[in-house]
Amino acid sequence: MNKNIRFIFSRYFIYLIQFGNSIFIAKYLGPYFFGIWGFILLVVQYLTQINFGLPYSLNVKLATFEGKSEKRQVEYLGNALLLVFLHSLFILLLAIVVAFLDVPIFHKFNFYPYIYWVVAISILQNLNLVMICAYRVKSSLGLITFYQAAMPLLSLAVCFFWHEYQLLYALIFSQLVSYLLSLIFFLNRTPVKLNFRIRYTIQKDLLKKGMALLLYNASFYFIMIVTRTFVGYYFSVKELGYFSFAVNLAQAVFLALDTISFLVFPKLINRFRNKQGEALYENVEHVRGTYSLVAHLLIFSFMLAFPVILIFLPEYYESYKSFALLSISMALLSGSFGISTLFISFGKELLLGKVALGAFFLNLVLVWVISRSSSAFYALCFAPLFTYLIYSCLLRYFYGVLFLKRNSVRDVIRSLDTRLLVPTLLLTVAIVMDSTAGQVFAYLMVLLLNIKRMKSLLPVIQNLVNNPSLFKI
């Protein structure tokens, strides 16, 4: 078995742990303290997203220089780390200012006792994300597996010794220890040498490409982060706990698919760059179609598993609709995976970022309107669902304009995968209306419309297992 498949299986094992982790943490914290934990994770997400896009730009640069210039890889990694050190000082200064201003919303979630621990976690995570780029491009996956396993394993362990308030502190320290250990190992065994000689032209290049990619990537992260923020502001701590549980569970479901995209992303960038014409577009469509099909099948499968989870966590029944809507919104986004990778391969990051930023502002307006007009916190999940659908259509439109030389809205509509979209939208309506018959009909429809495509996944899986070169640049 090749090392990439071992990595995938290890990630699936970690995925199961993380899935169980979400359940145990939710159970032993309870909805109120889970709401506080959700707010802490929200702040960490903010601090790890405002990182100038350095991990994104470094990943592209290292993949570009792989097999061509080891010296350039060394220079880019060293200067990326120097920029992250400066960013860490900025985060620390920001925390001092926030503590001095005594912002009221942080009191609502009793955040101030944890503020500097959260800063330390964020700094360590940012450094780890940069180091992972080197290991990822070199396909050195052992320590990446350790990094991904350490935090959920430690978090799971502390659940059996502490509950509620004490568990909150234990979870914070478990994250701190896992990220610190990972960074020590990453620095000690780095596959790209460390050299901290300052190169301003390289730093400028990293920041320029990084900000464009940050505009794209962060816009998507902030769509979910801002939605979560509005839930925290307009609703109770307990309702944020329900919503956070739904977010964690939805993200845990997609960890299985993220494993594949994590491995193939730098390879696709390199391969798309070296192809052209019909061969290129056939590859894009194949990647996009396969990824989207698997994403939708995952969502439909795990929607059935939620009632089983409620047997152990009946107090989180209020999370069901949020979980369903958030999961469906992620599935809708999956249809743009191959296209977005193509844009990055051909240096169209800025356009990608502008479209993503437009989607972010659309989501911001929608969550504001919904939060002001609805008393149901799950209703805010319609904002990312609608936003991701619009974003996918816009990306498909620009793909047609730039690469296929088509600029018709009708072409975009024809390109929609109705065999997945129609059952998914039907399932959404059925869940919101609490219609069991509608949900059953949606499941039957997705099976009947996609049975041939589901069978075609088997040779794809066999190819991934038997052909290690698919993961090489």
C-alpha positions as CSV (number, residue, x, y, z in Angstrom):
1,M,0.0,0.0,0.0
2,N,1.5,3.4,-1.0
3,K,2.1,6.1,1.6
4,N,-0.7,8.3,0.3
5,I,-3.3,5.6,0.8
6,R,-1.9,5.0,4.3
7,F,-2.3,8.7,4.9
8,I,-5.9,8.6,3.7
9,F,-6.8,5.7,6.0
10,S,-5.1,7.3,8.9
11,R,-7.1,10.5,8.2
12,Y,-10.3,8.5,8.2
13,F,-9.3,7.0,11.5
14,I,-8.6,10.6,12.8
15,Y,-11.9,11.6,11.3
16,L,-13.8,9.0,13.3
17,I,-12.0,10.2,16.5
18,Q,-12.9,13.8,15.7
19,F,-16.5,12.9,15.0
20,G,-16.7,11.1,18.4
21,N,-14.7,14.0,19.9
22,S,-17.4,16.5,18.9
23,I,-20.0,14.3,20.6
24,F,-18.1,13.8,23.9
25,I,-17.1,17.5,24.2
26,A,-20.7,18.5,23.5
27,K,-21.9,16.0,26.1
28,Y,-19.5,16.8,28.9
29,L,-19.5,20.6,28.4
30,G,-23.3,20.9,28.0
31,P,-24.9,23.5,25.7
32,Y,-23.9,26.6,27.8
33,F,-20.2,25.8,28.1
34,F,-20.2,24.5,24.6
35,G,-21.4,27.9,23.6
36,I,-18.3,29.5,25.3
37,W,-16.1,26.9,23.7
38,G,-17.6,27.7,20.4
39,F,-16.8,31.4,20.9
40,I,-13.2,30.6,21.8
41,L,-12.8,28.6,18.6
42,L,-14.4,31.4,16.7
43,V,-11.8,33.8,17.9
44,V,-9.0,31.4,17.0
45,Q,-10.5,31.2,13.5
46,Y,-10.4,34.9,13.2
47,L,-6.8,35.1,14.3
48,T,-5.7,32.3,12.0
49,Q,-7.4,33.7,9.0
50,I,-5.9,37.2,9.2
51,N,-2.5,35.7,8.3
52,F,-1.8,37.6,5.1
53,G,-2.5,34.4,3.1
54,L,1.0,33.2,3.7
55,P,0.2,29.5,3.9
56,Y,-1.8,29.7,0.7
57,S,0.9,31.6,-1.3
58,L,3.8,29.5,0.1
59,N,1.9,26.3,-0.9
60,V,1.6,27.5,-4.5
61,K,5.2,28.7,-4.7
62,L,6.7,25.5,-3.2
63,A,4.6,23.4,-5.6
64,T,5.8,25.6,-8.5
65,F,9.5,25.1,-7.6
66,E,9.3,21.4,-6.8
67,G,11.8,19.5,-8.9
68,K,13.2,22.8,-10.3
69,S,14.9,24.8,-7.6
70,E,15.5,23.6,-4.1
71,K,17.3,26.9,-3.3
72,R,14.1,28.9,-4.1
73,Q,12.1,26.6,-1.8
74,V,14.5,27.2,1.0
75,E,14.3,31.0,0.5
76,Y,10.5,31.1,0.3
77,L,10.0,28.9,3.4
78,G,12.4,30.9,5.6
79,N,10.9,34.3,4.6
80,A,7.4,33.0,5.1
81,L,8.3,32.0,8.7
82,L,9.8,35.5,9.2
83,L,6.6,37.1,8.1
84,V,4.6,34.8,10.4
85,F,6.8,35.9,13.4
86,L,5.9,39.6,12.6
87,H,2.2,38.6,12.3
88,S,2.5,36.9,15.8
89,L,3.6,40.2,17.3
90,F,0.6,41.9,15.7
91,I,-1.8,39.3,17.2
92,L,-0.2,39.8,20.7
93,L,-0.6,43.6,20.3
94,L,-4.2,43.2,19.2
95,A,-4.9,41.1,22.3
96,I,-3.4,43.8,24.6
97,V,-5.5,46.5,23.0
98,V,-8.7,44.4,23.3
99,A,-8.0,43.7,26.9
100,F,-7.4,47.4,27.6
101,L,-10.7,48.4,25.8
102,D,-12.7,45.9,27.8
103,V,-15.1,45.0,24.9
104,P,-18.6,44.0,26.3
105,I,-19.3,41.0,24.0
106,F,-16.2,39.2,25.4
107,H,-17.8,39.5,28.9
108,K,-20.9,37.8,27.6
109,F,-18.9,34.7,26.8
110,N,-16.5,35.1,29.8
111,F,-13.6,35.3,27.3
112,Y,-11.0,37.5,29.1
113,P,-9.6,34.7,31.4
114,Y,-8.6,32.8,28.2
115,I,-7.5,35.6,25.9
116,Y,-3.7,35.1,26.1
117,W,-4.0,31.3,25.9
118,V,-6.0,31.8,22.7
119,V,-3.4,34.1,21.3
120,A,-0.7,31.5,22.0
121,I,-2.8,28.8,20.3
122,S,-3.3,31.0,17.3
123,I,0.4,31.8,16.9
124,L,1.4,28.2,17.1
125,Q,-1.3,27.1,14.6
126,N,-0.2,29.8,12.1
127,L,3.4,28.6,12.3
128,N,2.3,25.0,11.9
129,L,0.2,25.9,8.8
130,V,3.3,27.3,7.2
131,M,5.5,24.3,8.0
132,I,2.8,21.9,6.7
133,C,3.2,23.5,3.2
134,A,6.8,22.1,3.0
135,Y,5.7,18.6,4.2
136,R,2.7,18.6,1.9
137,V,4.6,19.5,-1.3
138,K,7.3,16.9,-0.5
139,S,4.6,14.3,0.3
140,S,6.2,13.8,3.7
141,L,3.0,12.8,5.4
142,G,4.0,11.2,8.7
143,L,4.3,14.3,10.8
144,I,1.2,15.8,9.1
145,T,-0.7,12.8,10.4
146,F,0.7,13.4,13.9
147,Y,-0.3,17.1,13.7
148,Q,-3.8,16.2,12.7
149,A,-4.2,13.4,15.3
150,A,-2.6,15.0,18.3
151,M,-5.2,17.7,19.0
152,P,-8.3,15.4,18.7
153,L,-6.7,12.6,20.7
154,L,-5.7,14.9,23.5
155,S,-9.1,16.6,23.5
156,L,-10.8,13.3,23.6
157,A,-8.6,12.2,26.5
158,V,-9.4,15.2,28.8
159,C,-13.1,14.6,28.3
160,F,-12.9,11.6,30.6
161,F,-11.3,13.5,33.5
162,W,-13.0,16.9,33.6
163,H,-16.5,18.3,32.9
164,E,-18.0,21.7,32.2
165,Y,-15.8,24.7,33.5
166,Q,-12.7,22.5,34.2
167,L,-13.1,20.8,30.9
168,L,-13.0,24.2,29.2
169,Y,-9.5,24.9,30.5
170,A,-8.4,21.3,29.8
171,L,-9.5,21.6,26.2
172,I,-7.5,24.9,25.8
173,F,-4.4,23.4,27.3
174,S,-4.7,20.2,25.2
175,Q,-4.8,22.4,22.0
176,L,-1.8,24.4,23.2
177,V,0.3,21.3,24.0
178,S,-0.6,19.5,20.7
179,Y,0.3,22.5,18.5
180,L,3.5,23.1,20.4
181,L,4.7,19.5,20.1
182,S,3.8,19.5,16.4
183,L,5.8,22.7,15.7
184,I,8.9,21.3,17.5
185,F,8.7,18.1,15.4
186,F,8.1,20.1,12.2
187,L,11.1,22.3,12.7
188,N,13.3,19.5,13.8
189,R,12.7,17.3,10.7
190,T,11.8,19.8,8.0
191,P,12.1,18.4,4.4
192,V,13.0,21.9,3.2
193,K,16.0,23.5,5.0
194,L,15.5,26.5,7.2
195,N,17.4,29.6,6.3
196,F,16.1,32.9,7.7
197,R,18.0,35.2,5.4
198,I,15.8,38.2,4.6
199,R,14.7,38.6,1.0
200,Y,12.4,41.5,0.6
201,T,11.5,40.7,-3.0
202,I,10.4,37.2,-1.9
203,Q,8.4,38.6,1.0
204,K,6.7,41.0,-1.3
205,D,5.9,38.2,-3.7
206,L,4.5,36.0,-0.9
207,L,2.4,38.9,0.4
208,K,1.1,39.9,-3.1
209,K,0.0,36.4,-4.0
210,G,-1.0,35.6,-0.4
211,M,-3.4,38.6,-0.1
212,A,-5.1,37.6,-3.4
213,L,-5.4,34.0,-2.1
214,L,-6.4,35.2,1.3
215,L,-9.2,37.3,-0.3
216,Y,-10.4,34.0,-1.8
217,N,-9.9,31.6,1.0
218,A,-10.6,33.9,3.9
219,S,-13.8,35.1,2.3
220,F,-15.1,31.5,2.5
221,Y,-13.9,31.0,6.1
222,F,-15.4,34.3,7.1
223,I,-18.8,33.4,5.5
224,M,-19.1,30.7,8.2
225,I,-17.3,32.7,10.9
226,V,-19.5,35.8,10.4
227,T,-22.6,33.6,10.4
228,R,-21.4,32.2,13.7
229,T,-20.7,35.7,15.1
230,F,-24.2,36.9,14.3
231,V,-25.6,33.8,16.1
232,G,-23.5,34.7,19.1
233,Y,-24.5,38.4,19.1
234,Y,-28.3,38.0,18.5
235,F,-29.0,34.8,20.3
236,S,-28.2,33.2,23.7
237,V,-25.0,31.4,24.7
238,K,-26.9,28.1,24.7
239,E,-28.1,28.7,21.2
240,L,-24.6,29.4,20.1
241,G,-23.8,26.1,21.7
242,Y,-26.4,24.4,19.5
243,F,-25.1,26.2,16.4
244,S,-21.4,25.4,17.2
245,F,-22.2,21.7,17.6
246,A,-23.9,21.8,14.2
247,V,-20.9,23.5,12.6
248,N,-18.4,21.1,14.2
249,L,-20.4,18.1,13.1
250,A,-20.8,19.4,9.5
251,Q,-17.0,20.1,9.3
252,A,-16.2,16.7,10.8
253,V,-18.3,15.1,8.0
254,F,-16.3,16.9,5.3
255,L,-12.9,15.9,6.9
256,A,-13.2,12.6,4.9
257,L,-13.4,14.5,1.6
258,D,-10.9,17.2,2.7
259,T,-8.2,14.4,3.0
260,I,-8.3,13.8,-0.7
261,S,-8.3,17.5,-1.7
262,F,-5.5,18.1,0.8
263,L,-3.3,15.6,-1.1
264,V,-4.3,16.5,-4.7
265,F,-4.5,20.3,-4.5
266,P,-0.7,21.1,-5.1
267,K,-0.6,18.3,-7.7
268,L,-3.5,19.7,-9.6
269,I,-2.0,23.1,-9.6
270,N,1.2,21.7,-11.2
271,R,-0.7,19.5,-13.7
272,F,-3.3,22.0,-14.8
273,R,-0.5,24.5,-15.5
274,N,1.1,22.0,-17.9
275,K,-2.0,21.1,-19.8
276,Q,-4.0,23.1,-22.4
277,G,-7.0,22.8,-24.7
278,E,-9.6,20.0,-24.5
279,A,-7.4,17.8,-22.3
280,L,-7.3,20.5,-19.7
281,Y,-11.0,21.1,-19.6
282,E,-11.8,17.4,-19.6
283,N,-9.6,17.0,-16.5
284,V,-11.3,20.0,-14.8
285,E,-14.8,18.6,-15.4
286,H,-13.7,15.1,-14.2
287,V,-12.3,16.5,-11.0
288,R,-15.3,18.8,-10.4
289,G,-17.9,16.2,-11.1
290,T,-16.3,13.4,-9.0
291,Y,-15.6,15.7,-6.1
292,S,-19.2,17.1,-6.1
293,L,-20.8,13.6,-6.4
294,V,-18.8,12.3,-3.4
295,A,-19.6,15.4,-1.3
296,H,-23.4,15.1,-1.9
297,L,-23.3,11.4,-1.2
298,L,-21.5,12.1,2.1
299,I,-24.1,14.6,3.1
300,F,-27.1,12.4,2.3
301,S,-25.4,9.5,4.2
302,F,-24.6,11.4,7.4
303,M,-28.0,13.1,7.5
304,L,-29.3,9.6,8.3
305,A,-26.8,9.3,11.1
306,F,-27.9,12.4,13.0
307,P,-30.9,10.7,14.7
308,V,-28.5,8.0,16.0
309,I,-26.4,10.8,17.5
310,L,-29.4,12.2,19.2
311,I,-29.9,9.0,21.1
312,F,-26.7,9.9,23.0
313,L,-27.2,13.6,23.0
314,P,-30.9,14.3,23.1
315,E,-30.2,17.8,24.5
316,Y,-28.8,18.8,21.1
317,Y,-32.0,18.1,19.1
318,E,-32.1,21.9,18.3
319,S,-28.9,21.5,16.3
320,Y,-30.5,19.2,13.6
321,K,-31.7,21.8,11.1
322,S,-28.6,23.9,11.5
323,F,-26.4,20.8,10.8
324,A,-28.5,19.8,7.8
325,L,-28.5,23.3,6.2
326,L,-24.8,23.9,6.8
327,S,-23.9,20.5,5.4
328,I,-26.0,21.0,2.3
329,S,-24.4,24.4,1.8
330,M,-20.9,22.8,1.9
331,A,-22.0,20.2,-0.6
332,L,-23.2,23.0,-3.0
333,L,-19.8,24.7,-2.7
334,S,-18.0,21.4,-3.7
335,G,-19.0,21.8,-7.3
336,S,-16.5,24.6,-7.8
337,F,-13.4,22.7,-6.5
338,G,-11.8,21.9,-9.9
339,I,-12.6,25.3,-11.4
340,S,-11.1,27.2,-8.5
341,T,-7.9,25.2,-8.7
342,L,-7.7,25.9,-12.4
343,F,-8.0,29.7,-11.7
344,I,-5.1,29.5,-9.2
345,S,-3.0,27.4,-11.6
346,F,-3.3,30.2,-14.2
347,G,-2.6,33.1,-11.9
348,K,-6.3,34.2,-11.7
349,E,-6.2,34.5,-7.8
350,L,-7.3,38.1,-7.8
351,L,-10.5,37.4,-9.8
352,L,-11.2,34.4,-7.7
353,G,-10.7,36.6,-4.6
354,K,-13.1,39.3,-5.9
355,V,-15.8,36.8,-6.6
356,A,-15.3,35.2,-3.1
357,L,-15.3,38.7,-1.5
358,G,-18.6,39.5,-3.3
359,A,-20.0,36.3,-1.9
360,F,-18.8,37.3,1.6
361,F,-20.6,40.6,1.4
362,L,-23.8,38.9,0.1
363,N,-23.7,36.5,3.0
364,L,-23.1,39.4,5.4
365,V,-26.2,41.2,4.2
366,L,-28.3,38.0,4.3
367,V,-27.3,37.1,7.9
368,W,-28.0,40.6,9.0
369,V,-31.4,40.7,7.5
370,I,-32.3,37.2,8.7
371,S,-31.0,37.8,12.3
372,R,-33.1,41.0,12.5
373,S,-36.3,39.3,11.2
374,S,-36.2,35.8,12.6
375,S,-36.3,34.3,16.1
376,A,-35.0,30.9,14.9
377,F,-31.1,30.8,15.0
378,Y,-31.1,27.9,12.4
379,A,-32.6,30.4,9.8
380,L,-29.2,32.1,9.6
381,C,-27.9,28.9,7.8
382,F,-29.9,29.9,4.7
383,A,-27.4,32.7,4.2
384,P,-24.4,30.5,3.5
385,L,-26.5,28.0,1.6
386,F,-27.8,30.7,-0.8
387,T,-24.4,32.4,-1.0
388,Y,-22.5,29.2,-1.9
389,L,-25.0,28.4,-4.7
390,I,-24.6,31.9,-6.2
391,Y,-20.8,31.7,-5.8
392,S,-20.6,28.4,-7.7
393,C,-22.7,29.9,-10.5
394,L,-20.5,33.0,-10.8
395,L,-17.4,30.9,-10.9
396,R,-18.8,28.7,-13.6
397,Y,-19.7,31.9,-15.6
398,F,-16.1,33.3,-15.4
399,Y,-14.7,29.8,-16.2
400,G,-16.8,29.9,-19.4
401,V,-15.7,33.5,-20.3
402,L,-12.0,33.0,-19.6
403,F,-11.4,29.4,-20.7
404,L,-14.3,28.2,-22.8
405,K,-15.0,31.5,-24.6
406,R,-18.6,31.4,-23.6
407,N,-20.4,34.2,-21.8
408,S,-24.0,33.1,-21.7
409,V,-26.0,32.8,-18.5
410,R,-27.9,30.0,-20.3
411,D,-24.6,28.0,-20.5
412,V,-24.2,28.4,-16.7
413,I,-27.7,27.1,-16.1
414,R,-27.2,24.2,-18.4
415,S,-23.9,23.3,-16.6
416,L,-25.7,22.9,-13.2
417,D,-25.7,19.3,-12.1
418,T,-29.5,18.9,-11.7
419,R,-29.1,15.3,-10.8
420,L,-27.6,16.4,-7.5
421,L,-29.0,19.9,-7.2
422,V,-32.7,19.0,-7.4
423,P,-32.7,16.2,-4.8
424,T,-30.5,18.4,-2.5
425,L,-32.9,21.3,-2.7
426,L,-35.9,19.0,-2.1
427,L,-34.1,17.6,1.0
428,T,-33.6,21.1,2.2
429,V,-37.3,22.0,2.0
430,A,-38.3,18.7,3.5
431,I,-36.0,19.1,6.5
432,V,-37.2,22.7,7.2
433,M,-40.8,21.7,6.9
434,D,-40.2,18.5,9.1
435,S,-41.6,16.4,6.2
436,T,-40.4,12.8,6.6
437,A,-42.1,11.8,3.3
438,G,-40.2,14.6,1.5
439,Q,-36.9,13.4,2.9
440,V,-37.5,9.8,1.9
441,F,-38.5,11.0,-1.6
442,A,-35.2,13.1,-1.8
443,Y,-33.1,10.1,-0.9
444,L,-34.9,7.9,-3.5
445,M,-34.4,10.6,-6.1
446,V,-30.6,11.0,-5.5
447,L,-30.1,7.2,-5.8
448,L,-32.2,6.8,-8.9
449,L,-30.7,9.8,-10.7
450,N,-27.0,9.0,-9.8
451,I,-26.8,5.1,-9.7
452,K,-24.6,4.9,-12.8
453,R,-22.3,7.7,-11.6
454,M,-22.0,6.0,-8.2
455,K,-20.8,2.8,-9.9
456,S,-18.3,4.8,-11.9
457,L,-16.6,5.8,-8.6
458,L,-15.3,2.3,-8.1
459,P,-12.5,2.5,-10.8
460,V,-11.6,6.0,-9.5
461,I,-11.0,4.5,-6.1
462,Q,-9.1,1.6,-7.5
463,N,-6.9,4.1,-9.5
464,L,-6.2,6.1,-6.3
465,V,-5.1,2.9,-4.5
466,N,-3.1,1.3,-7.3
467,N,-1.5,4.4,-8.9
468,P,0.7,6.4,-6.4
469,S,1.8,8.7,-9.3
470,L,-1.5,10.4,-9.1
471,F,-0.3,12.1,-5.9
472,K,3.0,13.1,-7.3
473,I,3.8,16.5,-8.9
